Amino acid sequence: LDGILHLDVQDRPYTSVTFAQFIDTRFDNMNPFPQKNSVVVMDNASIHKSAHLAEMVEQRYV
């Protein structure tokens, strides 16, 4: 693995809103694809599928 790895731990479940807030704080450390630090990897969890999150990611070209 070559790049920056971030994580967050909280004592309550994530929602699509709290997950989008977490991802938004990571964008300052990311670059447009295909540069280094330009990929976000997520699984198939429902909180990863919100239209708001997809729009945020697309606007940043990651």
C-alpha positions as CSV (number, residue, x, y, z in Angstrom):
1,L,0.0,0.0,0.0
2,D,1.5,3.3,-1.0
3,G,-0.5,6.4,0.0
4,I,-2.5,7.8,2.8
5,L,-4.8,5.7,4.9
6,H,-7.5,7.3,7.1
7,L,-10.0,5.8,9.5
8,D,-12.4,7.0,12.1
9,V,-13.9,5.2,15.1
10,Q,-17.1,6.4,16.8
11,D,-19.3,4.9,19.5
12,R,-22.5,5.0,17.3
13,P,-23.4,3.8,13.9
14,Y,-22.4,5.8,10.8
15,T,-25.2,7.2,8.7
16,S,-24.9,8.4,5.1
17,V,-24.6,12.0,6.5
18,T,-21.8,11.2,9.0
19,F,-20.0,9.1,6.5
20,A,-20.2,12.0,3.9
21,Q,-18.8,14.4,6.6
22,F,-15.9,12.0,7.2
23,I,-15.1,11.7,3.5
24,D,-15.4,15.4,3.0
25,T,-12.6,15.9,5.6
26,R,-10.3,13.6,3.6
27,F,-10.6,15.5,0.3
28,D,-8.0,18.1,1.2
29,N,-5.4,15.3,1.2
30,M,-6.6,13.8,-2.1
31,N,-5.8,14.6,-5.8
32,P,-7.8,14.2,-9.0
33,F,-7.6,10.8,-10.6
34,P,-5.2,9.3,-11.8
35,Q,-2.7,11.0,-9.5
36,K,-1.3,9.6,-6.3
37,N,-3.8,9.6,-3.4
38,S,-6.8,9.8,-5.8
39,V,-8.7,6.7,-5.0
40,V,-11.5,6.1,-2.4
41,V,-12.2,2.4,-1.7
42,M,-15.6,1.6,-0.2
43,D,-17.6,-1.6,0.2
44,N,-21.2,-2.1,-0.8
45,A,-22.7,-0.7,2.5
46,S,-25.9,1.4,2.0
47,I,-24.3,4.5,3.6
48,H,-21.8,4.5,0.8
49,K,-24.5,4.8,-1.9
50,S,-26.1,8.2,-1.2
51,A,-26.6,10.6,-4.1
52,H,-25.0,13.4,-2.0
53,L,-21.8,11.3,-1.5
54,A,-21.6,10.4,-5.2
55,E,-21.9,14.1,-6.1
56,M,-19.2,15.1,-3.6
57,V,-16.8,12.5,-5.0
58,E,-17.6,13.4,-8.6
59,Q,-17.0,17.1,-7.9
60,R,-13.6,16.4,-6.6
61,Y,-12.7,14.1,-9.6
62,V,-11.6,11.2,-7.3
